[in-house]
């Protein structure tokens, strides 16, 4: 019986992980669509915010910077905060 309980718990955790991944992907797609819909001036402002956030690095350095999960989350938060601010 304990093995069945553990197996069920592992399956539940796996399903929850898949659901979280799906929800995150949908959220990222929504944010990406909103960024693509920005006008050029808004895109430039957002690019400036991101450049400042990563220390004014080159595009290649920014790509490496964004590979770190914590940095990627910060970048996503910055983008989301900017989109929220322009909606007000």
Contact map, one row per residue, 1 for C-alpha under 8 A:
1111100000000000000000000000000000000000000000000000000000000000000000000000000000000000
1111110000000000000000000000000000000000000000000000000000000000000000000000000000000000
1111111000000000000000000000000000000000000000000000000000000000000000000000000000000000
1111111100000000000000000000000000000000000000000000000000000000000000000000000000000000
1111111110000000000000000000000000000000000000000000000000000000000000000000000000000000
0111111111000000000000000000000000000000000000000000000000000000000000000000000000000000
0011111111100000000000000000000000000000000000000000000000000000000000000000000000000000
0001111111110000000000000000000000000000000000000000000000000000000000000000000000000000
0000111111111000000000000000000000000000000000000000000000000000000000000000000000000000
0000011111111100000000000000000000000000000000000000000000000000000000000000000000000000
0000001111111110000000000000000000000000000000000000000000000000000000000000000000000000
0000000111111111000000000000000000000000000000000000000000000000000000000000000000000000
0000000011111111100000000000000000000000000000000000000000000000000000000000000000000000
0000000001111111110000000000000000000000000000000000000000000000000000000000000000000000
0000000000111111111000000000000000000000000000000000000000000000000000000000000000000000
0000000000011111111100000000000000000000000000000000000000000000000000000000000000000000
0000000000001111111110000000000000000000000000000000000000000000000000000000000000000000
0000000000000111111111000000000000000000000000000000000000000000000000000000000000000000
0000000000000011111111100000000000000000000000000000000000000000000000000000000000000000
0000000000000001111111110000000000000000000000000000000000000000000000000000000000000000
0000000000000000111111111000000000000000000000000000000000000000000000000000000000000000
0000000000000000011111111100000000000000000000000000000000000000000000000000000000000000
0000000000000000001111111110000000000000000000000000000000000000000000000000000000000000
0000000000000000000111111111000000000000000000000000000000000000000000000000000000000000
0000000000000000000011111111100000000000000000000000000000000000000000000000000000000000
0000000000000000000001111111110000000000000000000000000000000000000000000000000000000000
0000000000000000000000111111111000000000000000000000000000000000000000000000000000000000
0000000000000000000000011111111100000000000000000000000000000000000000000000000000000000
0000000000000000000000001111111110000000000000000000000000000000000000000000000000000000
0000000000000000000000000111111111000000000000000000000000000000000000000000000000000000
0000000000000000000000000011111111100000000000000000000000000000000000000000001100000000
0000000000000000000000000001111111110000000000000000000000000000000000000000000000000000
0000000000000000000000000000111111111000000000000000000000000000000000000000000000000000
0000000000000000000000000000011111111100000000000000000000000000000000000000000000100000
0000000000000000000000000000001111111100001000000000000000000000000000000000000000100000
0000000000000000000000000000000111111100000000000000000000000000000000000000000000000000
0000000000000000000000000000000011111110000000000000000000000000000000000000000000000000
0000000000000000000000000000000001111111111000000000000000000000000000000000000000000000
0000000000000000000000000000000000001111111000000000000000000000000000000000000000000000
0000000000000000000000000000000000000111111100000000000000000000000000000000000000000000
0000000000000000000000000000000000000111111110000000000000000000000000000000000000000000
0000000000000000000000000000000000000111111111000000000000000000000000000000000000000000
0000000000000000000000000000000000100111111111100000000000000000000000000000000000000000
0000000000000000000000000000000000000001111111110000000000000000000000000000000000000000
0000000000000000000000000000000000000000111111111000000000000000000000000000000000000000
0000000000000000000000000000000000000000011111111100000000000000000000000000001001000000
0000000000000000000000000000000000000000001111111110000000000000000000000000000000000000
0000000000000000000000000000000000000000000111111111000000000000000000000000000000000000
0000000000000000000000000000000000000000000011111111100000000000000000000000010000000000
0000000000000000000000000000000000000000000001111111110000000000000000000010010000000000
0000000000000000000000000000000000000000000000111111111110000000000000000000000000000000
0000000000000000000000000000000000000000000000011111111100000000000000000000000000000000
0000000000000000000000000000000000000000000000001111111100000000000000000010000000000000
0000000000000000000000000000000000000000000000000111111110000100100000000000000000000000
0000000000000000000000000000000000000000000000000011111110000000000000000000000000000000
0000000000000000000000000000000000000000000000000011111111000000000000000000000000000000
0000000000000000000000000000000000000000000000000010011111111100000000000000000000000000
0000000000000000000000000000000000000000000000000000000111111100000000000000000000000000
0000000000000000000000000000000000000000000000000000000011111110000000000000000000000000
0000000000000000000000000000000000000000000000000000000011111111000000000000000000000000
0000000000000000000000000000000000000000000000000000000011111111100000000000000000000000
0000000000000000000000000000000000000000000000000000010011111111110000000000000000000000
0000000000000000000000000000000000000000000000000000000000111111111000000000000000000000
0000000000000000000000000000000000000000000000000000000000011111111100000000000000000000
0000000000000000000000000000000000000000000000000000010000001111111100110000000000000000
0000000000000000000000000000000000000000000000000000000000000111111110110010000000000000
0000000000000000000000000000000000000000000000000000000000000011111110110000000000000000
0000000000000000000000000000000000000000000000000000000000000001111111110000000000000000
0000000000000000000000000000000000000000000000000000000000000000011111111000000000000000
0000000000000000000000000000000000000000000000000000000000000000000111111100000000000000
0000000000000000000000000000000000000000000000000000000000000000111111111110000000000000
0000000000000000000000000000000000000000000000000000000000000000111111111111000000000000
0000000000000000000000000000000000000000000000000000000000000000000011111111100000000000
0000000000000000000000000000000000000000000000000000000000000000000001111111110000000000
0000000000000000000000000000000000000000000000000100100000000000010000111111111000000000
0000000000000000000000000000000000000000000000000000000000000000000000011111111100000000
0000000000000000000000000000000000000000000000000000000000000000000000001111111110000000
0000000000000000000000000000000000000000000000001100000000000000000000000111111111000000
0000000000000000000000000000001000000000000001000000000000000000000000000011111111100000
0000000000000000000000000000001000000000000000000000000000000000000000000001111111110000
0000000000000000000000000000000000000000000000000000000000000000000000000000111111111000
0000000000000000000000000000000000000000000001000000000000000000000000000000011111111100
0000000000000000000000000000000001100000000000000000000000000000000000000000001111111110
0000000000000000000000000000000000000000000000000000000000000000000000000000000111111111
0000000000000000000000000000000000000000000000000000000000000000000000000000000011111111
0000000000000000000000000000000000000000000000000000000000000000000000000000000001111111
0000000000000000000000000000000000000000000000000000000000000000000000000000000000111111
0000000000000000000000000000000000000000000000000000000000000000000000000000000000011111
